[in-house]
Amino acid sequence: MPSNIEHANISAIKLGIADVTAGYIGNEQVYPNTREIQSAVYTSTATLSSSGGTRTFRVIGEVGSTYNLTGYGSGSYTLASSPYDHNISIGGNTSCGGSSRTISTTLSPTGSTVLQGGGSSFSSSFTQSHIGYVNWTPSLSVSGSLTHTNPGSTIVTISGVNYFTPGANFTGTLTVSGYTSSPNLSNYVRFTTIQSGGLGGVRQNGSSTNNAAESSLTGSGVINYINGSWTSTNYPNAQNLNGNYSINVTLGGGDNMASIRFLLFNGSPLNNNDSCATSWNGIKVWSGYTYP
């Protein structure tokens, strides 16, 4: 409860010729009319790690001083004891494509509270590092071809047109290149599934299919080939897919085929363990058509 003469704070009280240092009504100090805050700083201004943590913002002043904090730890406060420590929690700085940031808190006095030195605020800050994650786009290139490996008895001519017959054997070869690891995690982003399999082409009756019958599939390459799917030898971790692959497939069923192609590589969307990798729908690559 400040003591005023009209609208001005009382600047001095004397008892006779002696200065009165303090005046009270009951237990409440009413003179001097102001309370002073001497300092407000972070006790450590060393760089904070990107994972975050807690820092102490320490206020030193007269008990009963009132103030606002803006920035980190924002709010309105009354100094209950001195020094008083505000424990400020700082979250992680892990945004994609971000950078280091400044963590700052500013104290501004309120009411009749003043700051030592007569300023309008105390500010204190430090730097928080960034984890270094960047935005990036996965990439992968696949090229290859399909070769008929057992001509002769597996080619039939009907009305002057050649057809592959069931039992025709083909070898698909492919090369994977340009597969890059995550710049953030230093490992490869995993496909949900990778398949090589699926004969397509034009039947003797002129209809097209992407699902001609297959009687057998075998393959070899950088990773394991089992029942039409490629599986990392480092499963469940991803590994570098760059390299050469070979798949052997035999035409099954009962249809003759005027042309054949093979689904060399079908990588479904990424099982994305890197949130900074841009969305990618996968990659599907067919061989060119092979004719009897």
C-alpha positions in Angstrom: 0.0 0.0 0.0 2.1 3.0 -1.2 1.9 6.3 0.6 1.3 9.3 -1.7 0.9 13.0 -1.5 -1.8 13.5 -4.1 -0.4 11.4 -7.0 3.3 11.5 -6.1 5.2 9.0 -4.0 6.5 10.3 -0.7 10.2 10.7 -1.2 11.2 11.2 2.4 9.9 11.0 6.0 11.6 12.7 8.9 11.2 12.4 12.6 12.4 15.7 13.8 15.6 16.1 11.9 16.3 12.4 11.5 15.3 10.4 8.4 12.8 7.6 8.8 14.1 4.5 6.9 10.8 2.6 6.9 7.2 3.0 7.9 4.6 0.3 8.5 0.9 0.0 9.1 0.5 -3.2 11.0 2.9 -5.7 9.3 2.7 -4.0 5.9 5.5 -1.7 4.8 4.1 1.6 3.4 7.4 3.6 3.2 9.5 3.5 1.2 6.9 3.3 -1.5 9.0 1.3 -3.9 10.7 -2.1 -3.9 13.8 -2.7 -5.9 15.0 -5.7 -8.0 18.8 -5.8 -8.3 19.2 -8.4 -11.0 17.5 -11.1 -13.1 19.8 -13.4 -15.1 20.2 -17.0 -16.2 22.7 -18.6 -13.9 24.2 -20.4 -16.9 24.4 -18.9 -20.4 26.4 -21.8 -21.9 25.0 -23.3 -25.1 22.2 -25.7 -24.4 22.1 -29.0 -26.3 19.5 -29.6 -29.0 17.7 -32.1 -26.8 16.7 -29.4 -24.4 16.7 -29.2 -20.6 16.1 -26.9 -17.6 17.9 -23.6 -16.9 17.6 -21.4 -13.8 16.5 -17.7 -14.2 17.4 -16.1 -10.9 15.8 -12.9 -9.5 17.4 -11.0 -6.7 15.6 -8.1 -5.1 13.4 -6.9 -2.2 10.7 -9.4 -1.1 7.3 -8.2 -2.3 8.6 -6.8 -5.6 6.3 -7.5 -8.5 7.2 -8.2 -12.1 6.3 -9.8 -15.4 8.4 -12.3 -17.3 8.1 -12.4 -21.1 9.7 -15.0 -23.4 10.5 -18.3 -21.7 8.9 -18.6 -18.2 6.3 -15.9 -19.0 3.9 -14.8 -16.3 3.2 -12.4 -13.5 5.0 -12.8 -10.2 5.6 -11.5 -6.7 9.0 -12.0 -5.2 8.4 -14.3 -2.2 12.1 -14.8 -1.3 15.4 -13.5 -2.5 17.1 -14.9 -4.5 14.3 -16.7 -6.2 14.9 -19.2 -8.9 12.6 -19.8 -11.8 13.2 -23.2 -13.3 12.7 -22.7 -17.1 12.1 -25.8 -19.2 13.3 -25.7 -22.8 12.2 -28.3 -25.3 14.2 -30.0 -28.0 15.3 -28.0 -31.0 14.9 -30.8 -33.6 12.8 -29.3 -36.4 13.6 -30.2 -40.0 15.8 -27.7 -41.6 16.0 -25.6 -38.5 19.0 -23.8 -36.9 20.3 -22.8 -33.5 18.0 -20.4 -31.6 18.2 -17.9 -28.8 16.4 -18.6 -25.5 15.5 -15.3 -23.9 13.7 -14.1 -20.8 12.9 -10.5 -20.0 11.8 -9.1 -16.6 9.8 -5.9 -16.4 8.8 -4.4 -13.1 5.2 -3.8 -12.3 3.4 -1.6 -9.7 5.8 0.3 -7.5 8.7 -2.0 -8.2 11.8 -0.4 -9.8 15.0 -1.9 -11.2 18.4 -1.1 -9.8 20.1 1.3 -12.2 16.7 2.8 -13.3 16.2 0.8 -16.4 12.9 -0.6 -17.7 13.8 -4.3 -17.9 16.4 -6.9 -17.3 17.0 -9.5 -20.1 19.1 -12.6 -20.1 19.6 -15.1 -22.9 21.6 -18.1 -24.2 21.9 -20.2 -27.3 20.4 -23.6 -27.9 22.0 -25.7 -30.6 20.1 -27.4 -33.4 20.2 -31.2 -34.0 21.2 -30.6 -37.6 18.3 -32.4 -39.3 17.6 -31.2 -42.9 14.8 -31.8 -45.3 15.6 -34.2 -48.1 14.1 -36.3 -50.8 14.9 -40.0 -51.2 15.9 -41.1 -54.6 16.4 -44.4 -56.5 16.9 -45.4 -60.1 16.3 -48.9 -61.6 17.2 -50.1 -65.1 17.1 -53.5 -66.5 16.0 -56.0 -69.2 14.3 -59.3 -69.8 15.9 -62.1 -71.9 14.3 -65.3 -73.2 16.7 -68.1 -72.2 15.2 -71.3 -73.7 13.9 -70.6 -77.3 13.1 -73.4 -79.6 10.5 -75.7 -78.0 8.9 -72.7 -76.0 8.1 -70.7 -79.2 5.2 -71.7 -81.4 4.0 -70.2 -84.6 0.3 -70.0 -85.2 -1.0 -68.4 -88.4 2.3 -66.9 -89.0 2.6 -65.3 -85.6 5.1 -66.4 -83.0 4.1 -67.0 -79.4 5.8 -67.9 -76.1 4.4 -71.1 -74.7 4.0 -72.1 -71.1 7.4 -73.3 -69.9 9.3 -70.4 -71.6 12.0 -69.2 -69.2 13.2 -65.7 -68.8 16.0 -63.9 -67.0 15.5 -60.4 -65.7 18.6 -58.4 -64.9 18.4 -55.0 -63.1 20.7 -52.4 -61.7 19.7 -50.2 -58.7 21.6 -47.0 -58.3 21.3 -43.6 -56.6 19.9 -45.0 -53.4 21.1 -42.6 -50.7 21.2 -42.8 -47.0 19.5 -40.3 -44.7 21.7 -37.3 -44.0 20.0 -37.1 -40.6 20.2 -40.7 -39.3 23.2 -41.9 -41.2 21.3 -45.0 -42.3 19.0 -46.0 -45.1 15.3 -45.4 -45.1 13.5 -48.7 -45.4 11.0 -49.7 -48.0 7.9 -51.4 -46.6 8.3 -54.1 -49.2 10.4 -54.6 -52.4 9.2 -57.1 -55.0 10.5 -58.3 -58.3 7.9 -60.5 -59.9 4.9 -60.3 -62.2 4.8 -61.3 -65.9 2.8 -59.0 -68.1 2.1 -58.9 -71.9 -0.3 -59.7 -74.6 -2.0 -63.1 -74.8 -2.6 -65.0 -78.0 -6.3 -63.8 -78.0 -5.1 -60.2 -78.0 -5.9 -59.3 -74.4 -3.4 -57.7 -72.2 -2.4 -58.7 -68.6 0.0 -57.6 -65.9 -0.5 -60.9 -64.1 0.4 -63.8 -66.3 0.9 -67.1 -64.6 4.4 -67.9 -63.3 5.5 -71.4 -62.4 8.8 -70.5 -60.7 10.8 -67.6 -59.4 14.4 -67.5 -58.2 16.7 -64.5 -57.8 20.0 -63.3 -56.5 21.4 -59.9 -55.7 22.5 -57.5 -53.0 19.7 -58.6 -50.7 17.9 -61.9 -50.4 15.1 -63.0 -52.8 12.3 -65.1 -51.3 9.0 -65.9 -53.1 9.1 -62.8 -55.2 10.2 -60.3 -52.5 13.6 -58.9 -51.6 14.5 -59.0 -48.0 17.4 -57.2 -46.3 20.2 -59.4 -45.0 20.3 -56.9 -42.2 16.5 -57.1 -41.4 14.8 -55.3 -39.8 17.4 -52.6 -40.5 17.6 -51.2 -44.0 20.8 -51.5 -46.1 22.3 -50.1 -49.3 20.3 -51.5 -52.3 22.7 -50.2 -54.9 24.0 -53.1 -57.1 23.1 -55.7 -59.6 20.2 -58.3 -59.4 19.1 -61.2 -61.4 15.7 -63.0 -61.4 14.8 -66.2 -63.2 11.1 -66.7 -64.1 9.1 -69.3 -66.0 5.8 -68.7 -67.8 3.1 -70.9 -66.3 -0.6 -71.4 -66.9 -2.1 -72.3 -70.2 -1.9 -69.2 -72.3 0.5 -68.5 -75.2 1.9 -65.0 -75.1 2.6 -62.7 -78.0 4.9 -60.6 -75.9 6.2 -60.6 -72.3 7.5 -58.1 -69.9 8.5 -58.4 -66.3 8.0 -56.2 -63.2 11.7 -55.8 -62.3 11.3 -53.7 -59.2 8.3 -52.7 -57.1 9.2 -50.7 -54.0 6.2 -49.7 -51.9 6.1 -46.5 -49.9 8.9 -46.0 -47.4 8.7 -47.2 -43.9 9.8 -43.8 -42.9 11.9 -43.6 -39.7 13.1 -40.1 -40.7 10.4 -37.5 -40.4 12.5 -35.0 -42.4 12.3 -37.2 -45.6 9.7 -35.9 -48.0 6.7 -38.0 -48.9 7.5 -40.6 -51.5 5.1 -43.1 -53.1 7.8 -45.6 -54.1 8.9 -46.8 -57.5 7.7 -49.4 -60.0 9.8 -50.4 -63.0 8.9 -52.8 -65.7 11.3 -54.3 -68.3 10.6 -53.5 -72.0 8.6 -56.0 -74.0 10.3 -59.2 -75.2 9.0 -60.8 -78.4 9.4 -64.5 -79.6 
